[in-house]
Each structure stands twice: as structure tokens, then as C-alpha cells.
């Protein structure tokens, strides 16, 4: 089949990400003697500068990894919780039934800095300055902005000019959207000051911990606290002050967790836990393994039957996400069990379902009461609150992803996001803005993902790892909000059942459904909608329509932003998505 690039192969190291500068940075660190963790951290900070419309310093970073010495997967939980003042009563007093998707109200505790530094301290080998210097150089001397950054700024330029003047100062030089070589000296100054405070103590690990404290208990927390007291326009169409305080930052730190996983044949698929949407991929994979004899690819293109089955499996898995997932006691033992999966699989027929059908995993399932009113709702707010790809592939902001493997066997998959330039007003003294991840909570109480103080939102960020016969072999992931664990399913099916290599699996035509509520304001959903790439073929699209799907043709190359790396018998491989003209893999 045709592929946009070759699948890379080598023995030294591989980095794949959503931007060539991050991939090149990761390789530079590997070449300088660093391991996969050093490379990932350096690349992650560069992504904050190179793709500021997709992630930022005050965002979050969930990750999955194994080390050369231990094949047991671990999860990095770099997502901060809601502020202590984020109560349902507060939002009710403001007359809101949904948390806005932009502005200061939806900010959660920034998790990226602490998450990256924790990973570097415990598994990397380089000092903080060595991995941060690449990002500082781009912030200080300038980074070449891709056109999508300029387009994003242009889409919110009126908001910046009229309501977010600090963002206008940073992103609208001379009154025009930033383009070409762009500098962010305030961000470079912030990072340099963090380094100076970190290096005031001796020892690599002690310096990294000092850098963490300088953020969460020092000048960064103080600036965030002060700025959050100001009121700015958000998606509600009104001005609101934020809730985040210095104490919120000081009271939290990133941690490690045991991930969720399922065994499918000789493979083990690993995801973040049930406080994220990650197990939705596990549920889909289990459901479709029961149809494995009906899944087929011809010249890299999925059959109509394969697309239909995958779509119906996604509807069931994401209905369960809505009913059962959240930062609470999630019944994954039931949701991932063989008996539950068999019962759910029996609901899949030859026609498209138009119902949101969660299962009774632990008593009767409950869905948010507001859902019916959200069908087909379009955002009318001035800010761009939804950090995902639109129904027809139009990028309104997004996320980033990177995967790294080294010769020793360290393997890591990370999906940083949040704090994108259009999420909230820039904090001028720091050179970045807060995130808006709190919009993922429901204000209705009694749901797994209901808002509560100091609680993590159910994030869409969803890196993946896979083992074969107990040996870690594969790391992959994609940006895309709610679509992440659908586009990753496309990749998984193509690779595992279609026998395609990494690049072929990424390039294969993709699809996703919007038949469940979006995680992003204004939480819209369309029960029968199926978004596809036209390369699936006219006959396949017609057949899907005949099955009752409302098919939206997004174009030939519009869906998915995947990257992947693998390690098998000492041979390293990598691939990256060509859609959007940003993602690249590098290695040797």
C-alpha cells in the first residue's frame, strides 16, 4: 500500500511526535548520551513552545512507560485536580449549568511541570538544565510557527483584543496574528529563574526537587494566585474571576499509578486508569476481538464491516465512559470482564444504533440529565474552548503526543496537553496561560465525573503501551480529544488484525463517531454521526449510510494525528502522521 513516509528502523533510538522540532530534540538528547526519559522530557518542553496552540507550561502530562530493567508498565499521573474553591454551589451562584471551556473558571492545578520533573528525577539521567535548554533557546531566540498557530490566533484575535489584552500583547504583535519566527522572552525568563532557584542547591535530584518547589510553592504559584483574582471573558459570554490559588498548587504533586490493561491473545494492551477515558480503548479492543474473523483490510483500507463493527463498539464503550468513568471507584473489574464484554457485544447488530446505552456494571447506569438538551449544540462563545478536532477534521486547537524508545529498552508514551494559548488569558510575568481542563466535569452531582473540590477531571488524554508475550514492544498515541481512543482503535485494528506496519497503520484511512457527549464545552453529541476519511471508498461510505450511519466525509487525509515506536528483538521502529504536515519520526 501507499505510505506517506517509510517506517523507520534502526538499533540506537527512535522518537516520534507531533512536531519535527520535538522529535529532533529528542534525538539530540539520545545522541548526547541521554536515555528515553531524558529525550522525552526535553521534547515535551519543546512542544510547549513549538505547538503553543496545543499545549503549554500550565497544562498536564499523562504517560505510560517501562524501563530497561523492569517490563512492568507504570503510569505517570501529571494531571492536577480542581481548586479547593471549585464547588457546585459556586457555579450555581454564577447561573451556570456547564463549566465554561475557556477563561479562568475551568483552570485545574497545572500538572505538566511537576510531572515532567518527577519523570526526569526518577528515570532520567540528565540534569534539569540539560533537558530544558532546548525549549529555552526556542522561547528566547524564536521558534518557527506552523500556520495552524497563526490560524488559531486569528480565530480568537477579537477576543484577545477586546477582552484578553495580555494575550493580545503576546500573540498579536503589531495587531496581527503571530507568524514566522516568534519569541516569548517572558517564558524564557520564567524557565531561567526556575533553573537558578533549582541550582541554588547541590545534587541532580535535589536540584530537580528544588525546581518543583520553585513552581508550586514559589514565584510561579504567587503569580498564578494573583492573576486568578482578575475577571476575564469566557465561553459563557460573561467575565469571571478564577478559583485557583497558591495553596492549590502547593498541596499537589504528580504521582505514579498502576495502569489498566487487558490481555488479547498474546498481546497486553495498557492504558491509564478509569479516571481517564483510557479504558474505553480496552473495552473496544475486547469487544472487537470477538469479531476478529470478520475484521479485514484490503491494501491498507478497512472493510465496510470493520468500520461498522468498530463504530458500534465505540458507542458502547463511550456510553460506559459517560456512566462509569471518573476520579472515583470505577468498576473496571466488571467493565473489562469476559461476561460483561460478551453481553455488550450481543448488542451490536448490522445497523447503526442511535441510542446511548451504558451497561449496568454496578447497579443501574446513570447518565447526566442534561444530555438530551446537548444534541447538536454549537458553541457561541467568543473563546475557543474545545481543544479537539472538529467533526469534519477542522482543527480548533488540540493536544500533542510523543513516543520514545532507546536501545536499552526504555519505552515511553506521553500525551501532553492543556494550557494552549486560546484557553485563557496569558499571565504576562510568566509568558503562559492556565489550562481549561475543568470543563470536563459535570456540575450535576452524583455522577462519577461530577465536580468536587480537589478532584481530577476525567481527561481524554490517553497514551498507549502494548506488550507481546510479556515483552514491552509498542508505544503509540494521538491528539484528538474524544477521538483519541477511536483513532487509536483504527491503528490497533490495522496493526494487529490487518498486519500493517506502523506507518501503514497510521496512514490507513481513519474514522470516528460523535454519538456520545463531547468532553468539551458545550458537550454536544450526534447519535448517528460517523466521520470518515474519503479514502475508505465510495462503496464503503454508501454501505455505511445504508446501515443507518449519518456519514460525514472529512476528506482524504483529515483524521488522526498518531505516532508510534516499537522494539522487537533489539530492532527499533518508528512512524508518525503526515496529516497536518507537522508530525515526524526520527531515529537511527
C-alpha positions in Angstrom: 0.0 0.0 0.0 1.0 3.6 -0.4 2.5 5.3 2.6 3.4 8.9 3.1 6.8 8.1 4.6 8.8 4.9 5.3 8.6 3.1 8.6 11.9 3.9 10.2 14.1 1.1 11.5 17.3 1.1 13.5 19.1 0.0 16.7 20.1 3.2 18.5 16.9 5.1 19.3 13.6 6.3 18.0 11.5 9.4 18.7 8.1 10.1 17.1 6.0 13.1 17.9 3.5 15.7 16.5 6.2 18.2 15.7 9.6 17.8 13.9 11.4 20.1 16.4 10.4 17.8 19.3 11.5 14.7 17.5 14.8 16.3 16.5 15.3 17.5 20.1 14.6 14.0 21.5 17.2 12.5 19.1 19.7 15.2 20.1 19.4 14.2 23.7 19.8 10.5 22.8 22.9 11.3 20.8 24.3 13.2 23.8 24.1 10.1 25.9 20.6 10.5 27.4 18.1 7.8 27.8 14.5 7.7 26.5 13.2 9.6 29.6 15.7 12.4 29.2 14.7 12.6 25.5 11.0 12.6 26.2 11.3 15.4 28.8 13.4 17.6 26.5 11.0 17.0 23.6 8.0 17.7 25.8 9.2 21.1 26.8 10.0 22.0 23.2 6.4 21.1 22.3 5.2 23.8 24.7 7.0 26.4 22.5 6.6 24.8 19.1 2.9 24.0 19.4 1.5 26.6 21.9 -2.0 26.3 20.5 -1.9 22.6 21.5 -0.2 22.5 24.9 1.6 24.9 27.3 3.6 25.0 30.5 0.5 25.1 32.8 -1.1 22.0 31.1 -0.9 18.4 32.0 1.1 15.3 31.1 -0.2 11.7 31.5 2.2 9.0 30.4 2.9 5.2 30.3 6.3 3.7 30.4 8.5 0.7 31.1 12.2 0.7 31.9 15.0 -1.4 30.6 15.2 -3.1 34.0 11.5 -3.7 34.6 8.9 -4.7 32.0 6.1 -3.8 34.3 4.2 -0.8 32.9 3.7 2.3 35.1 1.6 5.4 34.7 2.6 9.0 35.2 -0.3 11.0 36.6 0.6 14.5 35.7 -2.9 15.9 35.9 -3.7 18.4 38.7 -7.1 18.5 40.4 -9.7 21.2 40.6 -9.2 24.0 43.0 -10.5 23.8 46.6 -12.9 26.6 45.7 -14.4 24.7 42.7 -17.7 23.8 44.3 -21.0 23.1 42.5 -22.5 25.9 44.7 -20.1 28.4 43.4 -21.0 27.7 39.8 -24.7 27.7 40.6 -24.3 31.1 42.2 -23.0 32.3 38.8 -26.0 30.8 37.0 -24.0 28.3 35.0 -25.2 24.7 34.1 -21.9 23.9 32.4 -18.3 24.8 33.2 -17.1 27.2 30.6 -14.5 25.9 28.2 -12.2 28.9 28.4 -11.2 31.7 30.7 -10.1 31.3 34.3 -13.0 29.3 35.8 -12.1 25.9 34.3 -8.5 26.0 35.4 -7.1 23.0 37.2 -3.8 22.8 39.1 -1.0 22.8 36.5 0.4 19.4 36.2 3.0 19.4 33.4 6.0 21.0 35.1 5.8 18.7 38.1 5.0 15.6 36.0 7.9 16.2 33.7 10.4 16.8 36.5 9.2 13.8 38.5 9.8 11.6 35.5 13.2 13.2 34.9 14.3 12.8 38.5 13.3 9.2 38.9 14.1 7.7 35.5 16.3 10.2 33.5 20.0 10.7 33.8 20.5 14.3 32.7 20.4 17.5 34.9 17.4 19.8 34.5 19.3 22.5 32.6 20.5 20.0 30.0 16.9 19.0 29.0 15.3 22.4 29.4 17.9 24.3 27.4 16.4 23.4 24.1 13.0 24.9 24.9 14.6 27.9 26.5 16.5 28.5 23.3 13.4 28.4 21.2 11.5 30.7 23.5 14.4 33.2 23.8 15.6 33.2 20.2 12.4 32.3 18.4 10.5 29.3 17.1 9.2 29.0 13.5 5.4 28.9 14.0 3.4 26.5 11.8 0.5 28.1 10.0 -2.0 26.4 12.3 -0.7 28.5 15.2 -1.3 31.7 13.2 -4.8 30.5 12.2 -5.7 29.7 15.8 -4.6 33.2 16.9 -6.6 34.7 14.0 -9.7 32.9 15.1 -9.6 34.4 18.6 -8.0 37.7 17.8 -11.1 39.7 18.5 -11.4 38.1 21.9 -7.8 38.9 22.6 -8.1 42.5 21.5 -11.4 43.2 23.3 -11.1 41.0 26.4 -7.7 39.4 26.9 -5.2 42.2 26.4 -2.3 40.2 27.9 -2.8 37.5 25.2 -3.0 40.2 22.5 0.3 41.6 23.7 2.0 38.2 23.4 0.2 36.7 20.3 -0.8 39.8 18.2 2.4 41.7 17.7 1.6 44.9 15.7 -2.0 43.9 15.9 -1.6 40.9 13.6 -1.5 37.2 14.5 2.0 36.0 15.2 3.7 34.3 12.3 7.1 33.2 11.2 9.8 33.4 13.9 8.1 34.1 17.2 9.8 34.8 20.5 8.4 34.5 24.1 11.1 36.1 26.3 8.8 36.1 29.4 8.6 32.3 29.2 12.3 32.0 28.7 12.8 34.2 31.8 10.4 32.1 33.8 12.3 28.9 32.9 15.7 30.6 33.6 14.5 31.7 37.0 13.3 28.2 37.8 16.7 26.9 36.9 18.5 29.5 39.0 16.4 28.5 42.1 16.9 24.8 41.3 20.7 25.2 41.0 20.9 27.0 44.3 21.2 23.5 45.9 23.6 20.7 45.1 23.0 17.4 43.5 20.9 16.4 40.4 17.9 15.0 42.2 17.9 17.8 44.8 18.0 20.4 42.1 15.0 18.9 40.3 13.0 18.8 43.5 14.0 22.5 44.2 12.8 23.3 40.7 9.5 21.7 41.5 9.1 23.7 44.7 10.0 26.9 42.9 7.0 26.3 40.8 4.4 25.1 43.2 5.5 27.0 46.3 7.4 29.9 44.9 7.1 32.7 42.4 5.0 30.8 39.8 2.3 29.9 42.3 2.3 33.5 43.6 1.8 34.9 40.1 -1.0 32.4 39.3 -2.7 33.2 42.5 -2.7 37.0 41.9 -3.7 36.7 38.3 -6.6 34.4 39.1 -8.3 37.1 41.1 -9.0 39.1 38.0 -12.1 38.6 35.9 -11.9 37.8 32.2 -14.4 36.8 29.4 -15.1 33.1 28.9 -17.3 30.8 26.8 -20.3 31.8 28.9 -20.2 35.3 27.3 -19.5 36.9 30.7 -16.5 37.9 32.7 -15.5 35.7 35.7 -12.5 35.5 38.0 -10.7 32.2 38.6 -10.6 29.9 41.6 -7.0 28.7 41.5 -4.9 29.7 44.5 -1.3 29.3 45.5 -2.4 26.8 48.2 -3.9 24.6 45.5 -0.6 24.4 43.7 1.4 23.8 46.9 -0.9 21.0 48.0 -0.5 18.8 44.9 2.3 16.9 43.2 2.5 14.4 40.4 2.5 10.7 41.2 2.8 7.2 39.6 0.0 4.8 39.3 -0.7 1.2 38.2 -2.3 1.4 34.8 -5.3 -0.6 33.5 -4.8 -3.4 31.0 -6.4 -6.3 29.1 -4.9 -9.4 27.6 -6.0 -10.1 24.0 -4.4 -13.2 22.5 -0.7 -12.9 23.1 -0.8 -9.1 23.5 -1.4 -7.0 26.6 -2.8 -3.5 25.9 -2.1 -1.0 28.6 -3.9 2.3 29.3 -4.3 5.0 32.0 -6.8 4.2 34.8 -10.6 4.8 34.9 -10.2 8.4 36.0 -9.3 8.9 32.3 -11.0 7.8 29.1 -8.2 5.3 28.5 -10.1 2.1 29.4 -12.5 2.9 26.5 -9.9 1.6 24.1 -9.6 -1.6 26.2 -13.3 -2.1 26.1 -13.4 -1.6 22.3 -10.5 -3.9 21.8 -12.2 -6.6 23.8 -15.5 -6.2 22.0 -13.9 -6.4 18.6 -11.6 -9.4 19.4 -14.9 -11.4 19.4 -15.4 -10.3 15.8 -11.8 -10.9 14.8 -12.7 -13.3 12.0 -14.8 -10.5 10.4 -12.2 -7.8 10.5 -10.4 -7.2 7.3 -8.2 -4.8 5.4 -7.6 -4.7 1.6 -4.5 -2.8 0.5 -4.5 -1.0 3.9 -8.2 0.0 3.8 -10.7 -1.3 6.3 -13.8 -3.0 5.0 -17.3 -1.6 5.5 -18.0 -4.4 8.0 -14.8 -3.5 10.0 -15.7 0.2 10.2 -19.3 -0.6 11.2 -18.3 -3.0 14.0 -15.7 -0.6 15.3 -18.2 2.3 15.3 -20.8 0.3 17.2 -18.2 -0.9 19.7 -17.1 2.7 20.2 -20.7 3.7 21.0 -20.9 1.1 23.7 -17.5 1.8 25.3 -18.0 5.5 25.4 -21.5 5.2 26.8 -19.9 3.3 29.6 -17.3 6.0 29.9 -20.1 8.5 30.5 -21.8 6.4 33.1 -18.9 4.9 35.0 -15.5 6.7 34.4 -14.2 9.4 36.7 -11.9 10.1 39.6 -13.7 7.7 41.8 -14.1 4.0 42.3 -14.6 2.8 38.7 -15.8 -0.8 38.3 -13.1 -1.8 35.8 -13.2 -5.4 37.1 -16.7 -5.6 35.7 -16.3 -3.4 32.6 -13.3 -5.4 31.4 -14.6 -8.8 32.3 -15.4 -11.5 29.8 -19.0 -11.9 30.8 -19.8 -8.2 30.6 -18.0 -7.9 27.3 -19.9 -10.8 25.8 -23.2 -9.3 27.0 -22.3 -5.9 25.5 -21.1 -7.5 22.2 -24.5 -9.1 21.7 -26.0 -5.6 21.4 -24.1 -4.9 18.2 -26.3 -5.6 15.1 -26.0 -4.9 11.4 -27.5 -1.5 11.7 -26.3 1.7 13.4 -27.6 2.3 16.9 -29.0 5.8 17.7 -29.0 5.2 21.5 -26.6 5.9 24.3 -26.5 2.5 26.0 -24.3 2.2 29.1 -24.3 -1.2 30.8 -25.3 -2.0 34.4 -21.8 -2.5 35.6 -22.6 -1.7 39.2 -26.3 -1.3 39.5 -28.3 0.7 37.0 -26.3 3.0 34.9 -27.0 6.8 35.2 -26.3 9.5 32.6 -26.3 13.3 33.1 -29.8 14.6 33.0 -28.8 17.5 30.7 -27.7 15.2 27.8 -30.8 15.4 25.6 -30.6 19.2 25.5 -27.0 19.0 24.2 -27.6 17.1 21.0 -26.1 19.1 18.1 -25.4 22.2 20.2 -22.9 24.6 18.8 -20.6 26.9 20.8 -21.5 30.5 20.5 -18.9 31.8 23.0 -16.1 34.1 21.8 -13.3 31.8 23.0 -12.1 28.5 21.6 -12.8 26.2 24.5 -12.8 22.9 22.7 -9.2 21.6 22.2 -10.0 18.9 19.7 -10.5 18.3 16.1 -13.9 19.4 14.8 -16.5 17.0 13.3 -15.1 17.5 9.8 -11.5 17.5 10.7 -11.1 21.2 11.2 -8.6 21.9 13.9 -9.8 24.2 16.6 -6.9 23.5 18.9 -5.8 20.1 20.1 -3.1 18.2 22.0 0.3 16.8 21.3 1.8 13.3 21.6 5.3 11.7 21.7 6.8 8.3 21.9 10.4 7.4 22.6 12.3 4.1 22.7 16.1 3.6 23.3 18.4 0.7 22.6 18.4 -0.3 26.3 14.7 -1.0 26.2 13.3 2.1 27.9 9.9 2.8 26.3 7.6 5.8 27.0 4.3 7.2 25.6 3.1 10.6 26.7 0.2 12.8 25.7 0.8 16.4 27.0 -2.0 18.9 26.6 -3.7 21.9 28.2 -2.7 25.5 28.7 -3.0 26.1 25.0 -2.8 29.8 24.0 -6.6 30.1 23.4 -7.7 28.5 26.7 -7.3 31.6 29.0 -5.6 35.0 29.2 -1.8 34.9 29.2 -0.1 35.7 32.6 2.3 38.4 31.4 5.0 37.9 34.1 5.2 34.1 33.2 4.7 34.0 29.5 2.0 31.4 29.5 -1.7 30.9 30.4 -3.7 28.5 32.6 -5.5 25.4 31.3 -9.2 24.8 31.0 -9.4 21.1 31.8 -12.1 21.7 34.4 -14.7 22.0 31.7 -14.8 18.2 31.6 -16.6 18.0 34.9 -20.4 17.8 35.1 -22.0 20.2 37.5 -24.8 17.7 38.2 -24.0 15.8 41.3 -23.9 12.1 41.9 -22.0 11.2 38.7 -18.5 9.7 38.6 -17.3 12.8 36.8 -19.2 15.3 38.9 -17.3 18.4 40.0 -15.9 18.4 43.5 -13.0 20.3 45.1 -9.5 18.8 44.7 -10.8 16.2 42.2 -9.3 15.3 38.9 -11.4 15.7 35.8 -12.0 12.7 33.5 -9.4 13.6 30.9 -9.4 12.5 27.2 -5.6 12.3 27.2 -4.8 8.7 26.5 -1.3 7.3 25.7 -0.9 3.6 25.0 1.6 0.8 25.5 1.4 -2.8 24.4 3.4 -6.0 25.3 3.6 -9.2 23.4 4.3 -12.5 25.2 5.1 -10.3 28.3 7.7 -8.2 26.5 7.1 -4.4 26.0 7.0 -3.8 22.3 4.9 -0.8 21.3 4.1 2.8 22.4 1.6 4.8 20.5 -1.0 7.6 20.8 -2.6 10.6 19.2 -4.1 14.1 19.9 -7.8 14.5 19.3 -9.9 14.8 22.5 -12.7 12.3 22.4 -11.4 10.9 19.2 -8.1 9.7 20.7 -9.3 6.3 21.7 -11.2 5.9 18.4 -8.2 6.8 16.1 -6.0 4.6 18.3 -8.5 1.8 17.7 -8.1 2.4 13.9 -4.4 2.0 14.4 -4.7 -1.1 16.6 -7.1 -2.9 14.2 -4.8 -2.1 11.2 -1.7 -3.2 13.0 -3.0 -6.3 14.9 -5.6 -7.6 12.5 -4.7 -6.1 9.2 -1.0 -6.9 9.6 0.1 -3.4 8.6 3.4 -1.9 9.9 3.5 1.2 12.0 3.5 3.7 9.1 0.9 1.8 7.1 -1.3 1.6 10.2 -1.1 5.4 10.7 -1.7 6.2 7.1 -4.6 3.9 6.7 -8.0 5.7 6.4 -9.5 6.6 9.8 -12.9 7.2 11.2 -14.7 8.2 14.4 -18.2 8.7 15.7 -19.7 11.6 17.7 -22.5 9.5 19.1 -21.7 10.4 22.7 -21.4 13.6 24.6 -18.2 15.6 24.0 -15.9 16.1 26.9 -15.5 19.7 26.0 -17.8 22.7 26.3 -20.6 22.8 25.1 -20.7 19.0 25.4 -22.5 18.4 22.1 -23.2 14.9 20.6 -24.9 13.5 17.4 -26.3 9.9 17.9 -25.8 8.5 14.4 -22.9 10.7 13.1 -19.9 8.9 11.7 -17.0 11.0 10.4 -14.8 9.2 7.9 -11.9 9.8 5.5 -13.0 9.5 1.9 -10.2 7.0 1.1 -12.4 4.3 2.7 -14.0 4.3 -0.7 -17.4 5.4 -2.2 -18.9 1.9 -1.9 -17.9 1.6 1.7 -19.4 5.0 2.5 -22.6 4.2 0.7 -22.8 0.9 2.6 -22.4 2.6 5.9 -25.2 5.0 5.0 -27.4 2.0 4.2 -26.7 0.7 7.7 -28.1 3.9 9.2 -25.0 5.9 9.8 -25.1 9.6 9.1 -21.7 9.7 7.2 -19.7 12.9 7.2 -16.9 12.8 4.6 -14.0 14.7 6.3 -11.7 14.5 3.2 -9.0 12.2 2.2 -6.4 13.0 4.9 -8.2 14.7 7.8 -8.4 12.4 10.8 -5.9 11.1 13.3 -2.5 12.5 14.5 -0.9 9.3 15.5 2.7 8.5 16.2 4.3 5.2 17.4 7.6 3.5 18.2 8.3 -0.2 18.7 11.1 -2.5 19.9 11.2 -6.2 18.8 14.3 -8.4 19.3 16.5 -5.3 19.5 15.2 -3.7 16.3 13.7 -0.3 16.9 11.0 1.2 14.6 9.1 4.4 14.4 6.4 6.2 12.4 4.5 9.5 12.5 1.4 11.0 11.0 1.7 13.2 7.8 -1.7 14.8 8.2 -1.3 18.4 9.2 2.3 18.4 7.9 3.8 18.6 11.4 4.4 15.1 12.8 7.7 13.4 12.2 9.7 10.4 13.4 13.4 10.4 13.8 15.9 7.6 14.6 18.8 5.5 13.6 
